[in-house]
């Protein structure tokens, strides 16, 4: 039976993975209210299509940070891809390269950055950094990413500590211990006599430290996890180049706004001064269209990529991306939009209170 939508991949992935691996991927915080609302919030929004327009040709291409991508549908940073498929992030990177979209590689990837780049040398890659307490390690990670051709640095802001994930506790999965065992140094540095640094994110990293981070890198800095007007304004004040609106897929603090609901607040706050992206709850082409209409430059996919990976490795990830790209193409044509530039807030109808 062919898989025709993203939800089909979720069902197959759950069948294929062990319960502990599935629970790791789902891993919502506390009661899962934000996790569920990320999806439900999209369904509360209605579209206002315009007709009698020439949509014989529809172009889904756009740019992020000056780089062209085939569609505004990219891959969010998620860790430990080898849980879903033996080749892990190498397969994810190859799929992103073939689809011509951006792949944000996680600090906690199960493959080295060098192996990921070797698997897909022509792919557009950004590097997601969990800022470490050891600033020398931060420097090493950033310099490696720069040397390997990563095009932007994505700083996760919403994980000074790990959220309470009940599935992890029930499965006796200690993610903190797993992370502590990771060696984030380069292959050459691992051969030195230095001990491996602890790899947990810093709980003290704050706005005042951003300038130090920016002094280390020439790459554009994007803040991931911003949900409010106040933090969006601070991000602009601190001269970042982008904001990725995100609630960590509902895995950190529960009962925060759905990403699509927070998007409008953040977009209004930055006043076009920086690019804004979003992740969380995107499952259809209509969802992508709504996010773009509300001001997102592109969306990033988290769990659906892991579902595709679990289903058929690189080919499963490509299928997920292709299905969403085709759905977006259809949604644009049926809404009267010939290009991403023509997608505007006029397409959106919010529910009446």
Steps between C-alpha positions, in 0.01 A plus 500: 500500500643838401538774758314812392534745790730574794260331744552170313871515580425550869292183509767297321781634717315404817459145368867471404669651806536355848279659766798668665622647167148618412456659843837672463393658170153603622624605846253777580538696826265449795134473385583556132270802472738704282595188301134449404425870454784543251294290260152611607582872470559466126154347459334799667624725219308521173619602154353773277583394142497733201382363166511584128877540513747336263653216704618293204850539642565497875849553644571381855861623505614756758813612683617485862800706610568568133511132396241361256301192598250305289215552748450668839499155666822418683632264767509605866776389737422175680752277675593133483368411152662156527210408731278512189741366234851348523660756268351779709568859401695396191173381343319817610772716346488313168122541482523874571769542235292321237188697593703824491391619843684603816587249772577632849739250656467451876779530755382158614521327163590131517753544215796738493464826311778379273309182409179695437674743264680217320162330439349813340779742407280728286215536748397824670569452869456711813646392835288499816698570816401423856732751664736319736636623832848434358560795266804337345275213391253754354786654300613160375148400391439830321837495324441142385160595362646799317788295355255232382287751308200546728328826403335614824513446875170417671503558876237313703366732770224293665700219663706633793385176664305204363122502523319221685418231244282238663564235235871520577441450869267203444758340267782586741668690217749744648561745217726711719728202560495415127605854410775498761653199325526687168840627390441813295865552409630446148651159412851650529432653841365170631839340444659748741555428867237753606194360674166532324309810616151471642260572214188625677374846394597795717227610741665842540516610133313829466458809282823655628695200366374539142766753408773256605340234281474742208867593540596135444323458166458661159178303443149646525357432848142375528325463836275194530226484763378860510125524573433855621504860380741595778762240408457569129575869559806406707618272221486789251674728750780243529550495122409141424419412139197280555246356744361148490168508685481170686383338821735203452215290364326520837792321665618772740258729687143375460203738466683762293339628178489286189777606262258624234325718763831645624613566142271800448625668820864452406456610137325818613776573754796474259342730240679328210849565643592129516374184333254295704450124469289253697477135596241295687179336384549522122343192342349615167559736211216716632691533828806622309286749307348637822840544662633688196190719486557594865855610431727196522776495239494120515398216732716230651391138559597299807317175578372440141861473381570231761181316396621499140845388612354211701285395205763485226814694593610764250219403260238536773623850586489594130142370478391711798660812348355430154149442632502831688653684205232361267226587748635855533505533120134391491401731787670795332328435167160457664550824695606706199870531587750450219807556716600511865523879471124513423406325828368773732306543827185563292482121454431448871171498688526456875213341696242742636510524879 
